[in-house]
Amino acid sequence: MAFERAVVIGASVAGLLASAALAERFGRVTIVERDELPTEPEPRRGVPQGAQVHALLAIGIRSMNELVPGFVDDLVAAGAEPIDQGNDIPIYNPTGWIARGKSEAQVVAVRRPVLEHVLRSRVTALPNVEIIAGTATGLLATDDKRRVTGVALKRSATDELFADLVVDASGRASRSTRWVEDLGYPQVGERQLNIGIGYATAVVNLPEDALPDGVRGILGPPSPALPRGCAVMACGSGQYQLAALSMGGEEIPTEREAYLRYLESGPTPLVGQIARKAEFVTEPVNYKLAGTRRFLWEDLPRRPEAFIAVGDAVMGFNPIYGQGMSVAAAEALRLRRHLAGATSIDGLAEKVQTSFREVIDIVFGSVFPIDAAYPTAELVGLDPVDPAVLQAGQVLAEAATDDLEVANAMRAVTHLFTQEPLADPAIQEKIQAWAAEGRTVRNNDPAVIPAPLG
C-alpha cells in the first residue's frame, strides 16, 4: 500500500536523501525550498558553508549509494575521486600521526556543491518527486492538534500544502521546535556545546610533486592544546582545498599572505609548505558558527503524529569533523526501513525519530570529550566529561599511532558509526598493553609522515 503525499521542508542534502527514502512509499513527494536552486554545481545562499571543505564519511557514501543506486558512479563521472582515507590522508593528532594503511574508510573526494548538484539531479529525476518554491511558516494540524496535516507557506503558489507526512530538513535555521510548541506540545529539550568554530577554505591547484607519493591530503586538526588546525584535501577533478580551522573563536584571516601564515602555524608545518606551492583558484572564504546543538525530539513525552525532523533540524554537528551529511544519510536509511513495513502513518514518526538516537549518541559521543575540553567550551544541558574518559581516549589515540588494527577500530567509530571493532577483546588487549607497558609514541614528528603499515 502506498501513502499519498509527503512534504519535505528543504532541498538540503538531508532533505534530498529523505525524499529518496519517501519516494519508495509515497505516490508524491513535494520538497519545499526557499532558495532559488542553481542549475550548475555552485554554492547557494541557503548553504553558507557550501564553499568550505567537506568530508563524506564511509557510512555516508555507502548509505547514499543504497538510497540512490549508482550515486557513487555519478559522483565519479562528475569528477569525484575515490580515496581510502585511512591510507591516503595522513592525520596528525596531538599524540602523533595516526597509523596509515588499508581501511574501510573508503570515501570520495568531492566539493559540496558538486555532491549536492548530482544528488539533486538524481532525486528530482524520480517520477514522483518535485521541488516547489516557497518558505514554510508553520505546521497545519487537525482540529485536536494530534496530527500534522501539512505546512503553511509564503512566497509560494499556494498558502497551504497538505500531506500525510511532513519531514523537516530545513537545517540549523529550523523553526519546527517552536511550531510544535504552537500546537500545544511540550518544549523540545535542547543541548548545546558552544566553542566558537571557524574555518576558511580555498580551492587550489598543486604541482604534481607537492604531496608525497600515495598521499591525497594531510589533516592537522585543532585540539585544546593548539586550537588552530590546517588541512589540504583532494576535492575532485584534480583540484585541492586548503582549509584553515579554528576552535575557540579566533578569527581566521582571508588575506592571502596572512592566510598562508595561519596555515603554517597549524599542528603540522607540511600543510603550510604545500600551500606556498599552490596556485589559488579561489580566495579563502570564511565560515563561523557557535558550536554543536541537539534537539531531543526522541524524548518528547507527547508528539504530533505525521511529523519527523531530520539532519541539522535534529542535531547540528561541529563541521570540523565532517559528520553532518553522513548522519543525514544514516537517518534517511532508518526512515526508509521503517517505511518499508509500515501499513499506517500512526506511530511512524515516534519510531523513526527514536531510531535516530543510536546514531547521534555514537557520533556525538566520539567527539564530545575533545570539544568539551576546550577552554572556551560552554556546556548547556550537558555534564562535564569524566577525567577517566579523557584518559582512556588519550591511551587509545597513542596506541593508534603504532598499530593499524587499533587505528582502524578507531576509524570504525568515526567512519562507520560503530563501536564493535573497538570493543573487540583483541583490540582492547592491545590498548591495555600499551598503557600497562608504559609505551611512548614514536611517530610524533609533525614534519615527517610515516609510511603505511600492513
N, C-alpha and C positions, 0 to 999 in steps of 0.2 A: 504493500500500500504506500503510495506516495502522498506526502503532505503537499499543500497547495503553494504557499508562498513564504519565503524567508526574506527578511530585510537585514542587511549588514550596514552598519554605520561606519564608513571609512574604507577607502580603497588602499589602505596601508598593506604592508606585507602580511600582517596578521589578518586583515580583512579579506584579502585575496585568497589566502590559504583556507580560512574558514569557509569562504564561498565555494571553493573546490570541494570541500567536505560536504557542504549542504546540498550542492548540486546533484549528488547521488540519490537524495531522498525527497527533494522538493521539486515540484513542477516548475517553479520560477524562483530565482534568487535575484534580488534587486540590491545593488550596492549604491548607497547614497554618499556622494563625495562632494565636499565643498570647494576643493581646488579645481582649477582648470588643468586637466592632466596633459602632460607633454606627449607629443607624438613620437619623440625620439628619446633615447636614453640620456636624460639630463636631470639635475636636481630640480625639486619643486618646492614651492613656498611652504607647504604643509609638512615637509620633512626637512627641517633646518639642518639636521645632521647629515643630510644626503651626500654632501661633498666630502665627508670625513672618511677615514679608513674604517672599514667594516670587516668583521670576521663572521664567517658562516661555519659553525662547528660541524663535526662529523654527523651528529644526530640530526642536525638541521637539514643538511643536504640529503641525508637518507630519507628523512620524513617528507621533505618537499618532493623528492622523486617518487615516493609512494603515493602521495596525494595527486601529483601531476606527472604521470608516467612519461619518461623521456625528457624531463626537465633538465637534467644534468647535460644530456647531449645538446639540448638547445642552448644552454649557457656556454658550452664549449664552442659551439658554432658561432656564438656572439663574441668570442674572444677570451672567455674564461679559461684558466689554466689549472689542470688538476695538480694537487700538491699533497704530499704526505707531510703534514705539519710536524709530526714527531721527528722526522728525519731532515726535512728541508728548511725548517725555520728554527735556528738556534735561539734559545731563550736564556737570558742571563738574569737570574733572580739574585736577591741579596746573599743567598747561600752559595751561589755559583751557577755554572751552566747546567741546565737540566740535561740528563743523558739523552743523546740522539740515537735514532735507529728506526728501523721499520716499525710502523704502528698502525693502529686502526683509526688514527686521526686523519682520514682521507677527506680532503676538502677541495674546494675550487677557489682560486684567486680571481676575484671579480669586484668591480666597483658597484656600490649600492644602486645607482641609477640604472645600470645595465641589468642587474638582477631583477629589480622591480619592473623594468620595461618588459623583459622576457616573461616574467610571471604574469603580469597584467595581460599580455598578449595571449598567453595560453589559457588563462582562466576566462577571459571575455570571449574567447573562441568557442566556449561551451555553449550549446544552443539555448540553454535555459538561464544563462547568466547575463545580466545587463548592469551598466553603470548609468545612474542619472545624477544630474547636478542638483545640489541642494545642501542645506545646513540643518541638521537635526536640532530641534529646540526643546524636545521633551518626549515623554512616552505617552502613548494612548493606552487606555485600560478599560476594562469592563466597569460597569457601574459600582460593583462591590470592590473594585481595585485588586481583585485576586489574580487577574490575568492581564498581561500586556498584550495589546492587540495591534500595535503599530507604533509609528513615530510621527510627531508633529514636525513640519518642515517650514523653512523660509527660503527665499531665493530659489524656488523650485517651481515646476509646472503645476504642482499640487500642494495644498497645505497639510494634507494628511495622507499617510501611506499605511494601509492596513496589512497585517501579516499574521501568520500562525506562530512565527518565532522571530524575535529580534535579537541580533548579536551586535554588541558594542565593540568596535575595533577602532575607536577614534583616538587611541593613544593617550599620551600624558595629558592632553587637553580635555580628556573625557569629563563630562558633567553628569554621568549616569548615577553616581552616588547621590547627588542632590535630587535627581529626577525620581529615584526610588523613594527617597525620603518624602518627596512631594506627594507620593501616592499613599503615604501613611505608614511606611515601613521603618524599622529601626535604622539608626545611623550605621553605616558600614564602618567597621573598625579599620584603623589605619596605622601603619608602622612606617617610620622614616629613619634613614641613616644619611644625614647631610654632612658632606665633607667640603664641597667646593671642587667640582670636577671640570677640567678643561682639556681640550685638545685642538690642535691646529694641523691641518693636513694640506699637502701639496702633491700634485701629480708630477712625476719627473720621468725623464729618460736617463738610463745609466749606460756607461760604456760596458762592453762585454766583460771586461776584466774587473769590474767594480766589486763584484761579490766573489767569494771563494767558490771553487768548484763544488757543485752539488748543493749550494745554498741559494734559496729563493727569497730570503728575507732574514732580518735579525730583529729581535724584540728585547728591549730592556725596560720592563715595566717599572712604574714608580713603586715605592714602598714607604712605610712610615719613617725609615731611616733616611731615605732620599726621595722626597715627593715629586721629583721630576722623572719623566720617562721618555723614551725615544724608540722609534721603530722605522724600519724600511721594509716594505712588504710588496711582493708582486701583486698587481691588481688587474691583470689580464691584458691581452693584446700587446704583450711585450713591455708594458709600462710598469712603473712602480709608484707607490705612495710613500712619502715621508710623513711621519707623524710625531709631533711633539706633544707630550702628555703631562698633565698637572693634576695633583691631588693636594688640596689644601687651600685653594682659592687664588694661587698665583696666576697673574696674567701672563699669557704666552704671547710674545711679540710676533708680529707678522711681517715686519720689515725684513727684507731678505737676510742681511748680514746678522741682525740680532737673532733671527730665527735659527740660522746656522749655528751661532754661538750657543743658543739654548740646547740644540741637539747635541752639541759637543760636550755639554755639561751633564748629560744623562748617565745612566749606570754603566754603559759600555761606550768607549770612545769610537768604536767601529762605525756606528751609525753616522756620527758627525763627519768622520773621514770620508765615508761613502757619499754623504750629502754634498761635500765640497766638490765632488766629481760630477754631480748631477746637472743635467740640463732641465731647467724648470719649464714644465708645460703650463702649469697654473701657479699662481702665487698662493702662499699659505692662507687658509681660511679658518677662522676661529669658531669654536662652538663651546658653550658653557652651560652647565646645569648644576643644581644644588646637590643632588645625590640620588639615592635609591628610595622608592616609595612603593609600598604594598597595601592594597586594599583587601581586607579579609572577607571577600564575598562568601566564601565557603562557611563562614561562621555565623552568618545571619540566622537568627532564630526563626524568623519568618521572611519569606521572599515571594515575589510575584512569580507566577508561572510564566513560561514562554519568554524569558529574558536571560541572556548569558553575556558576560563580559569576557573579553579575551585580550591577549597581548599586553601592551602597556596600560590598558584600562584596568588590568588586574595588578600588574607589577611592572614598574619602570626600573630596569636594572642599571647598574653602573656600566656605561657603554664601553669603558676601557677593557672589560673582559669579553665583549662581543657575544653576549648570551641572548640578547633580546629576540632576534629573528629566529634562532633555533628553538627557544622556548615557545614562541608563537607556533612554530611548525609542530612541535610535540603536542601542544594543546589542540591544534586542528586535527591531529590524528586521533586524539581521545574523543573529540567531538564526533568524528566520523564513526568510530567504533560504537559509541553509544547510540548513534542514529541508526546504525545497521540493524539493530534488533528492536528498535522502538516501534510500537504499534500506536502510541499516543504521545502527544506533546506533554501531557500531565506528568509531572515528576522528572521530566528530562533535564530541565535547567539545573535542578539541585544535583542530580547525578553527575552531569558534565562539570559543573563548577567545582564540585568537591573533588573530582578526579584530577584537577589541576594541582592540588595541594602537594602531592608527592613530588612532582617535577620541580615546583617552585621551592619547596623546602630543601631539596638536594642542591639546586643551583645556587640559591642564596646562601645556604649553609656553607658552601665551599669557599665563599669569598668574604663572608661576614667577619670572621676573625681578623682578616687582614685589614679591611676597611675600618672596622671599629677601633683599630689600634692607632689610627692617625690622630695626632694631637688636636686637629680641628674637628674631629668627628662629634656630631651631635646625634644622640640616640633618642628617638621619640617612640615610646611604647616597646622598646627593646631592652633586654638586660645586657649588662656588660659581659664580655667574654671571660669565661673561666680561664685562669692562667694555665691550668693543665691542658686545655685545648690548644692554647698557643704553643706550649712546649711540644706537644705531640706533632703539631704542624711543622715546627722547626726541625724535628728529627726526621720526619717524612721528607721534607724539602732537601735536607742534607743527603739522605740515603738516595734520593732520586738523581743526584748529580753523578752517582757512581755505578748505578745498577739500572739497566734498561728495563727489566721487568718491573721494578718499583716505579720507574718513571712512567711506564705505560699504564700501570694501575692507577697512578695519579691522573694521567690523561683521560682515563675512562670516566672519572668523575666530571671533569670539565667538558669533555667532548661527547660522551655518551650518556651523561646524566645517570650513571650507575656507580654504586659503591661496592658492587660484588667483587670485582678483581682486587680491590684494595683490602677487602675483608678476607681474602683467601689466606688460609693458615700459613702457606709457604711465604707469601708476601709479608705477612705480619711478623713471621720469624726473622726475615731479613731486616726489617725495620728495627725490631727489638735487639737484634745482634749488633746493629750499627751503634745503638745507644749504649749497650752493655760493654762493648769493646772500646768505647771512647774514641771511635774513629773520627777523623777530620776530613774536610773537603779538600780534594786535590785540584779539581777543575774550577778554580775560582779567580783566574786571571781574566779580567774583563776585556783584555785586548787579544786574547787567544781563544779561538773557537776549537773545542776538542773534536776529534774525528768521531764519526758514527760508531756505535757499538753493535755487536751482533753480526 
